[in-house]
Amino acid sequence: MEMLTRELETAAAVSELDNVIDFVDGQLEAVGCSIDSQMQIELAVEEIFVNIASYAYAPGIGNAAIKIRIYGEPPTVEITFTDHGVRYDPLAKEDPDIDLPAGEREVGGLGIFLAKKNMDEMAYEYRDGMNIFTMKKVIN
């Protein structure tokens, strides 16, 4: 499959979430991604983008870039989020114990946990003053 690469730079604000989802969906639809894979990717994109929008520049607002690459056979989607906000590795937090009753679990972390379950790979690095978060999924 021919590689597709697109990038979107936007304000890191929750109000931009629909634009980010539309951007990602447009690329996935262009390569015939299944609705199941698309919904799993959307959940992960929403979680990562809302985290950036909520915490990276708080209480101010900065920018975030979302780059999507689709390549290979079977096709793999790779989405990279970059921002210049506060250094934060969402993968550093231990997964919540989902076997505990809701009232006994620590608050937070469930969204990242669900995003990890829906994607094949996730990686974080901090380089040149930037948070760089990448996730991949083989799509069908």
Protein Blocks (a to p, Z undefined) as FASTA:
>chain_A
ZZddddddddddfklmmmmmmmmmmmmmmnopafklmmmmmmmmmmmmmmmmmmmmocbd
cddddddddedjddddddddddfbdcddfklpccddfkbcfklpceehjlmmmmmmmpmb
dcdddeehiacdddddddZZ
